[in-house]
């Protein structure tokens, strides 16, 4: 946006508007005096809530004079902006910063910062509340507008979040070896096919971007675009969560099907196994692999990816496996009916996972694909777990925003 100095100078001359803001920067010693932290947070959040925009630091907003930022203090200003975007806005705003040199009215080169703020996937709250950009100023969002924005950003679940575009992405952010599995016609442009499949989609400006599902199924590091789109897996010795007794830990990332494989492997390789000969060798494991597979698939496929920064947490103890999944129960399912009813939060993700083959199908009851969309995942978890350990798994919901599944381990030391 406004990449050439000529275009940027012309825009500065015209002044502020719905997607353009100017700010002079003042210092007291080695700290930024102005603009204030809260003022900048409000401006940035209002832009992110409204549309793609540019914030110029080092230009007077009234006179439009290019004052610049001393070169030795550019790092200080960049740190100031980063801290504001991360700490003063909830959820944090992702931006791009560029150092640019422009001539002032006397032809002297001045250093400025150009901050590009994309239209966000989320609705942001700053110290001033929920703000929107209107012309060259910011305003509090009326309640009805805010409600509609939450719907549009899918945090009210009206629009599927997994079909939303991810700002500032393109097909180049997706890995061919992953997205090619969803291409069925070799003679058709891959971009066209990926758009038909929902991995690419045009944003409000008509730019072809990767979707949330595209990033989750076809990028090497989906957490780069969706903070928290990974599994934190930890094995503890004992029955309490204590880092002093941590045995193994992994941050599991990659396309969702690879995350599932790695998480299943983590559980099965860290569980206790006993063996005896009667007269043949018989092994007894703490967990049924089919139940573990279904539990992790459900967590990955049905979690709420719109909750900023929330990740799946998988904790393995001596006596149980706990899987924490961000989000409430989808649709009208309750804890009492979860074993008997079927619903999904992420239609596109589950559809794409239903096309991804499982390489170890023979060890999980012949399941050929990660999703079969028949609603038998939770019944399998209950049935296989009870058969294996003699105890039913338990679901709990915390604050309506995180679902916990506990699978109890079988007693591998028993002769029964």
ZAMARGU-4260 file (C-alpha; in steps of 0.2 Angstrom, whole numbers, plus 5000, padded with zeros to 4 digits):
<rodrens>
0) 5000/5000/5000 | 5007/5017/4995 | 5024/5009/4991 | 5032/5023/4981 | 5038/5039/4989
5) 5028/5049/4976 | 5012/5041/4980 | 5015/5042/4999 | 5019/5061/4998 | 5004/5064/4988
10) 4993/5055/5001 | 5001/5065/5015 | 4997/5081/5005 | 4979/5076/5004 | 4978/5072/5023
15) 4969/5059/5034 | 4954/5049/5029 | 4945/5033/5033 | 4961/5022/5030 | 4975/5035/5033
20) 4982/5043/5049 | 4996/5055/5052 | 5005/5056/5069 | 5020/5067/5075 | 5031/5059/5087
25) 5038/5068/5102 | 5051/5062/5115 | 5057/5066/5133 | 5074/5059/5134 | 5074/5041/5129
30) 5055/5038/5129 | 5041/5043/5118 | 5030/5057/5125 | 5017/5057/5111 | 5007/5051/5104
35) 5001/5043/5120 | 5000/5024/5122 | 4981/5024/5124 | 4978/5036/5109 | 4989/5025/5097
40) 4980/5009/5104 | 4963/5016/5100 | 4968/5022/5082 | 4976/5005/5078 | 4962/4995/5085
45) 4949/5006/5076 | 4958/5003/5059 | 4959/4984/5062 | 4940/4984/5066 | 4936/4994/5051
50) 4947/4991/5036 | 4965/4990/5029 | 4974/5006/5033 | 4990/5015/5035 | 4997/5025/5050
55) 5012/5037/5047 | 5023/5041/5062 | 5033/5057/5060 | 5021/5068/5051 | 5011/5082/5059
60) 4992/5078/5056 | 4987/5096/5056 | 5000/5105/5045 | 5005/5088/5036 | 5023/5094/5038
65) 5035/5079/5037 | 5045/5081/5054 | 5053/5064/5054 | 5060/5053/5068 | 5078/5054/5073
70) 5087/5039/5066 | 5094/5034/5083 | 5076/5033/5090 | 5068/5023/5076 | 5070/5007/5086
75) 5063/5015/5101 | 5047/5020/5092 | 5046/5003/5084 | 5047/4995/5101 | 5033/5007/5107
80) 5021/5002/5093 | 5025/4983/5096 | 5021/4984/5115 | 5005/4994/5111 | 4999/4981/5099
85) 5003/4967/5110 | 4998/4973/5127 | 4986/4987/5125 | 4974/4979/5112 | 4964/4963/5115
90) 4967/4952/5105 | 4983/4959/5099 | 4984/4967/5082 | 4996/4961/5069 | 5004/4974/5058
95) 5019/4978/5047 | 5031/4992/5050 | 5042/5000/5036 | 5056/5013/5038 | 5055/5026/5024
100) 5064/5042/5020 | 5054/5056/5013 | 5059/5074/5009 | 5052/5088/5020 | 5046/5105/5013
105) 5064/5111/5012 | 5070/5095/5003 | 5079/5088/5018 | 5077/5069/5020 | 5067/5064/5035
110) 5065/5046/5043 | 5047/5041/5046 | 5038/5024/5050 | 5024/5018/5039 | 5013/5005/5049
115) 5002/4995/5038 | 4987/4988/5048 | 4977/4974/5039 | 4958/4972/5042 | 4958/4959/5056
120) 4950/4942/5058 | 4945/4947/5075 | 4936/4961/5084 | 4948/4972/5095 | 4945/4981/5111
125) 4957/4995/5116 | 4957/5007/5131 | 4943/5017/5123 | 4932/5002/5120 | 4927/4994/5104
130) 4930/5008/5091 | 4928/5010/5072 | 4935/5022/5060 | 4923/5034/5052 | 4931/5047/5040
135) 4946/5054/5048 | 4941/5050/5066 | 4937/5036/5077 | 4920/5032/5085 | 4913/5020/5098
140) 4903/5007/5089 | 4885/5007/5091 | 4879/4991/5100 | 4870/4985/5084 | 4885/4988/5074
145) 4896/4979/5086 | 4885/4964/5086 | 4885/4963/5067 | 4904/4965/5067 | 4905/4950/5079
150) 4894/4940/5067 | 4904/4945/5052 | 4920/4940/5060 | 4912/4924/5065 | 4914/4925/5084
155) 4895/4924/5085 | 4896/4908/5074 | 4885/4915/5061 | 4898/4914/5048 | 4909/4899/5048
160) 4926/4905/5054 | 4936/4892/5045 | 4930/4899/5028 | 4936/4917/5032 | 4951/4925/5023
165) 4967/4927/5032 | 4973/4945/5029 | 4989/4947/5019 | 4991/4929/5013 | 4990/4921/4996
170) 4993/4904/4988 | 5012/4907/4991 | 5009/4905/5009 | 5002/4887/5006 | 5014/4872/5003
175) 5010/4864/4986 | 5014/4846/4993 | 4999/4849/5005 | 4987/4858/4995 | 4989/4847/4979
180) 4980/4833/4988 | 4964/4843/4986 | 4966/4847/4968 | 4957/4834/4957 | 4959/4841/4939
185) 4976/4842/4932 | 4971/4853/4918 | 4963/4867/4928 | 4972/4881/4936 | 4977/4877/4954
190) 4971/4893/4960 | 4954/4891/4953 | 4952/4874/4960 | 4958/4879/4977 | 4946/4893/4977
195) 4932/4881/4973 | 4937/4870/4987 | 4938/4884/5000 | 4957/4885/5003 | 4958/4901/4994
200) 4945/4915/4994 | 4943/4933/4988 | 4943/4946/5002 | 4932/4962/5002 | 4945/4970/4990
205) 4944/4956/4978 | 4961/4950/4982 | 4963/4931/4982 | 4969/4926/5000 | 4971/4910/5009
210) 4957/4905/5021 | 4958/4899/5038 | 4955/4881/5032 | 4968/4883/5019 | 4981/4889/5031
215) 4977/4875/5044 | 4977/4861/5031 | 4991/4867/5019 | 5004/4878/5028 | 5019/4871/5037
220) 5017/4883/5052 | 4998/4888/5054 | 5002/4896/5070 | 5011/4910/5061 | 4994/4915/5054
225) 4983/4909/5068 | 4991/4911/5085 | 4987/4895/5095 | 4984/4884/5080 | 4995/4870/5087
230) 4995/4857/5101 | 5005/4858/5117 | 5008/4841/5123 | 5016/4837/5140 | 5019/4821/5149
235) 5020/4823/5168 | 5026/4810/5181 | 5013/4808/5194 | 4995/4814/5194 | 4997/4833/5196
240) 5003/4847/5184 | 5020/4852/5190 | 5034/4857/5178 | 5047/4849/5191 | 5039/4832/5186
245) 5039/4835/5167 | 5045/4819/5157 | 5042/4825/5139 | 5035/4840/5131 | 5032/4845/5113
250) 5024/4859/5103 | 5015/4850/5089 | 5012/4860/5073 | 5011/4858/5055 | 4995/4854/5044
255) 4981/4847/5055 | 4982/4829/5050 | 5001/4829/5054 | 4996/4837/5071 | 4984/4823/5074
260) 4997/4810/5070 | 5011/4818/5081 | 4999/4819/5095 | 4993/4801/5094 | 5011/4796/5093
265) 5015/4806/5108 | 5002/4798/5119 | 5006/4780/5113 | 5025/4782/5115 | 5024/4790/5132
270) 5011/4778/5140 | 5015/4763/5151 | 5015/4746/5144 | 5016/4729/5153 | 5020/4712/5145
275) 5018/4694/5150 | 5019/4677/5142 | 5005/4665/5144 | 5013/4656/5134 | 5013/4670/5121
280) 5019/4688/5124 | 5004/4699/5128 | 5005/4717/5130 | 4994/4728/5140 | 4993/4747/5136
285) 4986/4761/5147 | 4976/4768/5132 | 4966/4761/5118 | 4974/4769/5102 | 4957/4770/5093
290) 4950/4780/5107 | 4965/4792/5108 | 4964/4794/5089 | 4946/4799/5089 | 4948/4810/5104
295) 4962/4820/5096 | 4953/4821/5079 | 4938/4828/5088 | 4949/4841/5097 | 4958/4847/5081
300) 4943/4847/5070 | 4930/4854/5081 | 4939/4867/5092 | 4936/4885/5090 | 4949/4893/5080
305) 4942/4911/5082 | 4947/4912/5100 | 4964/4921/5099 | 4979/4913/5106 | 4970/4898/5113
310) 4979/4881/5109 | 4974/4863/5112 | 4983/4856/5127 | 4986/4838/5129 | 4992/4832/5147
315) 4997/4814/5150 | 4998/4809/5169 | 5001/4792/5177 | 4983/4789/5178 | 4974/4799/5165
320) 4975/4808/5148 | 4968/4826/5148 | 4964/4835/5132 | 4959/4853/5133 | 4950/4860/5117
325) 4946/4879/5115 | 4928/4883/5113 | 4911/4878/5119 | 4901/4864/5113 | 4895/4867/5095
330) 4876/4871/5091 | 4864/4864/5104 | 4875/4849/5110 | 4876/4848/5129 | 4887/4838/5141
335) 4873/4826/5143 | 4870/4823/5125 | 4887/4823/5118 | 4888/4804/5117 | 4873/4803/5107
340) 4872/4819/5095 | 4883/4825/5081 | 4887/4843/5076 | 4902/4852/5070 | 4909/4870/5071
345) 4920/4869/5056 | 4911/4862/5041 | 4925/4865/5029 | 4939/4859/5040 | 4930/4842/5043
350) 4926/4841/5025 | 4944/4843/5020 | 4950/4831/5034 | 4938/4818/5027 | 4949/4817/5011
355) 4965/4815/5020 | 4970/4796/5022 | 4976/4789/5038 | 4992/4779/5036 | 4990/4768/5051
360) 4971/4763/5048 | 4974/4745/5053 | 4979/4750/5071 | 4963/4761/5074 | 4949/4749/5068
365) 4951/4752/5049 | 4948/4770/5049 | 4953/4776/5032 | 4951/4795/5033 | 4953/4807/5048
370) 4935/4812/5047 | 4921/4801/5041 | 4907/4813/5046 | 4895/4799/5053 | 4895/4806/5071
375) 4902/4790/5078 | 4918/4798/5085 | 4912/4801/5103 | 4903/4785/5104 | 4919/4776/5100
380) 4929/4786/5113 | 4916/4780/5126 | 4915/4762/5120 | 4933/4759/5118 | 4939/4768/5133
385) 4926/4758/5145 | 4931/4742/5137 | 4949/4745/5139 | 4950/4753/5156 | 4933/4749/5164
390) 4930/4768/5167 | 4920/4780/5156 | 4929/4795/5149 | 4922/4812/5156 | 4919/4829/5148
395) 4919/4845/5157 | 4916/4863/5151 | 4925/4878/5159 | 4917/4895/5158 | 4908/4890/5142
400) 4925/4893/5133 | 4935/4877/5135 | 4931/4859/5134 | 4940/4846/5144 | 4940/4827/5140
405) 4948/4815/5152 | 4952/4797/5147 | 4957/4786/5162 | 4971/4774/5160 | 4970/4756/5162
410) 4979/4747/5176 | 4993/4739/5167 | 5000/4731/5183 | 4984/4721/5185 | 4983/4702/5180
415) 4965/4704/5175
</rodrens>
